[in-house]
Amino acid sequence: MKIVIFSHYKEVADEILKDSYAIVIDLLRATTTMIWAISNGAEKIIPVEEIYEARLLKNLNKSVLLGGERGGVQIEGFDLDNSPLSYKKEVVFGKTVVMTTTNGTRALKKAAGAKRTFLGSFINAKKTAEYIVNEALHQGIGTISIVCAGTEERFTLEDILCAGYFVELFKESFSNIYLDDLSIASYELYKKFENDPHEILKYSYHYNNLKKLGFVADLEFCLKKDFVDLVCEYKNLVVEKV
């Protein structure tokens, strides 16, 4: 098995992606929020890149909820922001959510060319890794691509940290595994700070920006591991539970 990590969705190599299983990570906060929304009973999530696309879908179906952010804050006229804590069961149960975020939804679109595309986060990493390992072994897939969404079209530390946790989980599952350089770096970073990710992220741009915007509770939520027993896949333009 080969693990390849892309530091930002614009760095994705399509020739590698097309023959792999992909995991898209936008830890703070898009993939975490989508996973949590599905776990709280949202029927499906439709990620779109642009605000006008979301509003068009709302015009076609008034029952959908619009969620997302620009600059970390809720888009004017939208029902929800990009905080996982907003996607409570009483809000999203049975609903279709159309989401657009600065980086996460674009990363999902970019990774759609993979054999299969999954959403990654700390909150369900172990369950997701277990599922992918089982599927990869049965389907003969030799490469797992981890696509980090980034922040404002730049490398971001928290996605790499989460990617390192996935590397650890795959190292435990495959006896013969090849890691590219970024996979090695992400794994070593994660192992150093696995017990307190805040210790390194407190120096990072996006973590501090969310803190300034008042989303301290989101940071705590997104950095907790493996309390969601759910796998989410992006397929046919929608995110649904597997």
C-alpha positions, 0 to 999 in steps of 0.5 A: 500500500502507498500513502500519498498526501497532497498539502493543498487541493490545488496540488492534487495530481490527477494521474495519482488520484484516479487510481486511488481511494481519496480522503479529503480533510478540511479539519477546521471545519468543513469536513468535520461539519459535514460528518457531524451533520450526517451523524445528526440525521441530515439526509445528504449534503450537496457541496458547491463551490460558489454562493450563487450555486447554493442560492440557485438550489434553494430557489429550486427547492425551498426545503433545503438548508443553506450552510457555509462561510466566507472568511470564516463567518456565515454567508448573508441569507444562509440558514447556517454557518460552517460551525459543526455545533450549528448542525444540531439534530433538531435543525438538520434531521431529514434535511438536505443541506447545500454547503459552500465553503472557502476551501473544503467544498472545492477540495471535495470537487477536486478529489471527485476523480478518485476511485472513491472519495471519503470525508476525513476528520479527527472525529471519525478517523478510526472508523473511516480508516477501518472501512477504507482498509477493508475495501482496499484489500478486497478491491485491490486498491494500491494507493490512498490519497489524502487531500488536504483542503488548506486555508485561503489556497495555502498549506494549513497545519491542522489538516496535515496533523489530521492526515498524520493520524490517518497515516498512523492508522494505516501503518497499523493495518498494512504490514507493507506500506510506502509513505511519501515524504509528506506522509512521513512528515505528517506522521512525525508531527502528529506523533509529537503532538497527538496528546495535545494538538492545541500545543502546535496549532496555537501557532497556526494561522487558521486556528488563531483566526477562528479563535479571534472570530469566537469559535473556540468551542469549534476548535475543541470539538474538531480536535476530539478523536473518534467519537463518531461511528460513521463513514461519509462518502462524496459520490454523485455530487452529494455527501452521504453516509456509507 
